[in-house]
Each structure stands twice: as structure tokens, then as C-alpha cells.
Amino acid sequence: MNNQLQALDKSIEQYKAIQKKHIREFETSLLPDIESQNFERKHAFAEMKNQFDELLKRTQYNRTEIEFNYIEAVAAYISEINKILKFDSILKNKIIKYKKELKQHLTNTGKIRTAFNGYAASTDTYRYTAIKLTS
């Protein structure tokens, strides 16, 4: 059972490290790879959930005096997982904000491109007109 607690501790710490890394990427990277981040978090969360589910099964079926200490541990892990979920909510909001900003930037870039193409077309018309007048 002690090995299970260690495995769960390790998976929780790994997930927290991934969260911090992804937040840092949003703060420092121009184009964070959201798809890769989601895949990495999804995999780490599944591992953490599997470890936690296994601990719950063992504490449910092995209720001896020694095992009651693990029930307290489960309560502490639930609290820790709730903190992780709150942090995920912050990360989710950063992703939503990033996507909105990117969409706005692409929209603005499209408008600039359209205006630029319009100016280029008028320049071409002016050039051809000037050539015809001088020929």
C-alpha cells in the first residue's frame, strides 16, 4: 500500500510540474503548442486518476486498523486533486484567452492583407495608365 501512496504522490507532482510548465509556456512563448500540451496533461491526468482509483479500491476492501490511516490520506489527496483542478481552470482560461487573441490577430491580418492587395491593385492600374499615356 505504501508503494501506491508513493506512486500517487509521484503522479500528482508530475501533473503539477506539467501545469507549471504549460503556464510558463503561455507567458514566454509566442505560439505555445496547445495540442501537445493537452495531450501531455490528458496522459498525466489519466495516470494520476488510475493511481487514485486503485488507492480507493484498496482502502475500500481492506479495512483494518492499519488501513484507516490511508483513509485519511485519501481525504488529503482529494483536497490536493481539487487544487489541481482549480489550477487547470486557470490554465483553461489562459487557453481560451490565447485562442481569442489569436483569432483576432488573424482577422486583423486578413483585413491588412485585403487592404494591401487593394493598394497593390491600384498601383498596378496607375502603372499601366502611366505606360499608356507615355507610349
LOKETI-659934 format. One record per residue (C-alpha): residue number from 1; residue in three letters; y, z, x. Coordinates in steps of 0.1 Angstrom, whole numbers, padded with zeros to 4 digits. Layout:
BEGIN
+-----+-----+-------+-------+-------+
!   i !  aa !    py !    pz !    px !
+-----+-----+-------+-------+-------+
! NUM ! Ala !     Y !     Z !     X !
...
+-----+-----+-------+-------+-------+
***
This chain:
BEGIN
+-----+-----+-------+-------+-------+
!   i !  aa !    py !    pz !    px !
+-----+-----+-------+-------+-------+
!   1 ! Met !  0000 !  0000 !  0000 !
!   2 ! Asn !  0023 !  0008 !  0029 !
!   3 ! Asn !  0019 ! -0028 !  0041 !
!   4 ! Gln !  0030 ! -0041 !  0007 !
!   5 ! Leu !  0062 ! -0020 !  0009 !
!   6 ! Gln !  0069 ! -0034 !  0044 !
!   7 ! Ala !  0062 ! -0070 !  0031 !
!   8 ! Leu !  0086 ! -0064 !  0002 !
!   9 ! Asp !  0112 ! -0049 !  0024 !
!  10 ! Lys !  0110 ! -0079 !  0047 !
!  11 ! Ser !  0112 ! -0104 !  0019 !
!  12 ! Ile !  0143 ! -0086 !  0005 !
!  13 ! Glu !  0160 ! -0085 !  0038 !
!  14 ! Gln !  0152 ! -0122 !  0044 !
!  15 ! Tyr !  0167 ! -0131 !  0010 !
!  16 ! Lys !  0198 ! -0111 !  0017 !
!  17 ! Ala !  0202 ! -0129 !  0051 !
!  18 ! Ile !  0199 ! -0163 !  0033 !
!  19 ! Gln !  0225 ! -0153 !  0008 !
!  20 ! Lys !  0250 ! -0142 !  0035 !
!  21 ! Lys !  0243 ! -0174 !  0054 !
!  22 ! His !  0250 ! -0196 !  0024 !
!  23 ! Ile !  0282 ! -0177 !  0016 !
!  24 ! Arg !  0293 ! -0183 !  0052 !
!  25 ! Glu !  0285 ! -0220 !  0049 !
!  26 ! Phe !  0308 ! -0223 !  0019 !
!  27 ! Glu !  0336 ! -0206 !  0039 !
!  28 ! Thr !  0331 ! -0226 !  0071 !
!  29 ! Ser !  0315 ! -0259 !  0062 !
!  30 ! Leu !  0334 ! -0288 !  0048 !
!  31 ! Leu !  0303 ! -0301 !  0029 !
!  32 ! Pro !  0276 ! -0275 !  0025 !
!  33 ! Asp !  0242 ! -0288 !  0016 !
!  34 ! Ile !  0238 ! -0273 ! -0018 !
!  35 ! Glu !  0204 ! -0288 ! -0025 !
!  36 ! Ser !  0190 ! -0274 !  0007 !
!  37 ! Gln !  0205 ! -0240 !  0000 !
!  38 ! Asn !  0190 ! -0239 ! -0035 !
!  39 ! Phe !  0156 ! -0249 ! -0021 !
!  40 ! Glu !  0157 ! -0222 !  0006 !
!  41 ! Arg !  0169 ! -0195 ! -0019 !
!  42 ! Lys !  0143 ! -0205 ! -0045 !
!  43 ! His !  0115 ! -0203 ! -0020 !
!  44 ! Ala !  0126 ! -0169 ! -0006 !
!  45 ! Phe !  0132 ! -0155 ! -0042 !
!  46 ! Ala !  0096 ! -0166 ! -0052 !
!  47 ! Glu !  0082 ! -0148 ! -0022 !
!  48 ! Met !  0102 ! -0116 ! -0030 !
!  49 ! Lys !  0092 ! -0118 ! -0066 !
!  50 ! Asn !  0055 ! -0122 ! -0057 !
!  51 ! Gln !  0057 ! -0092 ! -0034 !
!  52 ! Phe !  0074 ! -0071 ! -0061 !
!  53 ! Asp !  0049 ! -0082 ! -0088 !
!  54 ! Glu !  0020 ! -0072 ! -0066 !
!  55 ! Leu !  0035 ! -0038 ! -0059 !
!  56 ! Leu !  0040 ! -0033 ! -0097 !
!  57 ! Lys !  0003 ! -0042 ! -0103 !
!  58 ! Arg ! -0009 ! -0018 ! -0077 !
!  59 ! Thr !  0012 !  0011 ! -0089 !
!  60 ! Gln !  0002 !  0005 ! -0125 !
!  61 ! Tyr ! -0036 !  0006 ! -0118 !
!  62 ! Asn ! -0037 !  0032 ! -0090 !
!  63 ! Arg ! -0020 !  0062 ! -0105 !
!  64 ! Thr ! -0030 !  0090 ! -0081 !
!  65 ! Glu ! -0007 !  0117 ! -0068 !
!  66 ! Ile !  0000 !  0097 ! -0036 !
!  67 ! Glu !  0008 !  0067 ! -0057 !
!  68 ! Phe !  0036 !  0084 ! -0076 !
!  69 ! Asn !  0058 !  0081 ! -0045 !
!  70 ! Tyr !  0055 !  0044 ! -0049 !
!  71 ! Ile !  0068 !  0045 ! -0085 !
!  72 ! Glu !  0100 !  0060 ! -0071 !
!  73 ! Ala !  0100 !  0031 ! -0046 !
!  74 ! Val !  0097 !  0006 ! -0074 !
!  75 ! Ala !  0128 !  0021 ! -0091 !
!  76 ! Ala !  0147 !  0018 ! -0058 !
!  77 ! Tyr !  0135 ! -0018 ! -0054 !
!  78 ! Ile !  0147 ! -0026 ! -0090 !
!  79 ! Ser !  0181 ! -0014 ! -0080 !
!  80 ! Glu !  0181 ! -0035 ! -0048 !
!  81 ! Ile !  0170 ! -0066 ! -0067 !
!  82 ! Asn !  0198 ! -0061 ! -0093 !
!  83 ! Lys !  0223 ! -0060 ! -0063 !
!  84 ! Ile !  0207 ! -0093 ! -0051 !
!  85 ! Leu !  0211 ! -0109 ! -0085 !
!  86 ! Lys !  0248 ! -0098 ! -0086 !
!  87 ! Phe !  0253 ! -0114 ! -0052 !
!  88 ! Asp !  0235 ! -0145 ! -0065 !
!  89 ! Ser !  0260 ! -0146 ! -0093 !
!  90 ! Ile !  0289 ! -0147 ! -0068 !
!  91 ! Leu !  0272 ! -0175 ! -0049 !
!  92 ! Lys !  0266 ! -0194 ! -0082 !
!  93 ! Asn !  0304 ! -0191 ! -0089 !
!  94 ! Lys !  0312 ! -0205 ! -0054 !
!  95 ! Ile !  0289 ! -0234 ! -0060 !
!  96 ! Ile !  0305 ! -0242 ! -0094 !
!  97 ! Lys !  0340 ! -0240 ! -0079 !
!  98 ! Tyr !  0329 ! -0262 ! -0050 !
!  99 ! Lys !  0315 ! -0288 ! -0073 !
! 100 ! Lys !  0347 ! -0288 ! -0094 !
! 101 ! Glu !  0368 ! -0292 ! -0063 !
! 102 ! Leu !  0346 ! -0320 ! -0050 !
! 103 ! Lys !  0347 ! -0338 ! -0083 !
! 104 ! Gln !  0385 ! -0335 ! -0084 !
! 105 ! His !  0387 ! -0348 ! -0049 !
! 106 ! Leu !  0365 ! -0378 ! -0057 !
! 107 ! Thr !  0386 ! -0385 ! -0088 !
! 108 ! Asn !  0418 ! -0384 ! -0067 !
! 109 ! Thr !  0402 ! -0405 ! -0040 !
! 110 ! Gly !  0393 ! -0431 ! -0067 !
! 111 ! Lys !  0429 ! -0431 ! -0080 !
! 112 ! Ile !  0442 ! -0436 ! -0045 !
! 113 ! Arg !  0418 ! -0464 ! -0038 !
! 114 ! Thr !  0428 ! -0481 ! -0071 !
! 115 ! Ala !  0465 ! -0478 ! -0062 !
! 116 ! Phe !  0458 ! -0490 ! -0026 !
! 117 ! Asn !  0439 ! -0520 ! -0039 !
! 118 ! Gly !  0468 ! -0528 ! -0063 !
! 119 ! Tyr !  0492 ! -0527 ! -0034 !
! 120 ! Ala !  0470 ! -0548 ! -0013 !
! 121 ! Ala !  0467 ! -0574 ! -0041 !
! 122 ! Ser !  0504 ! -0576 ! -0045 !
! 123 ! Thr !  0508 ! -0580 ! -0007 !
! 124 ! Asp !  0484 ! -0609 ! -0008 !
! 125 ! Thr !  0503 ! -0625 ! -0037 !
! 126 ! Tyr !  0535 ! -0621 ! -0017 !
! 127 ! Arg !  0520 ! -0636 !  0014 !
! 128 ! Tyr !  0507 ! -0667 ! -0005 !
! 129 ! Thr !  0541 ! -0671 ! -0022 !
! 130 ! Ala !  0558 ! -0669 !  0011 !
! 131 ! Ile !  0535 ! -0695 !  0026 !
! 132 ! Lys !  0540 ! -0719 ! -0003 !
! 133 ! Leu !  0578 ! -0716 !  0000 !
! 134 ! Thr !  0579 ! -0723 !  0037 !
! 135 ! Ser !  0554 ! -0751 !  0037 !
+-----+-----+-------+-------+-------+
***
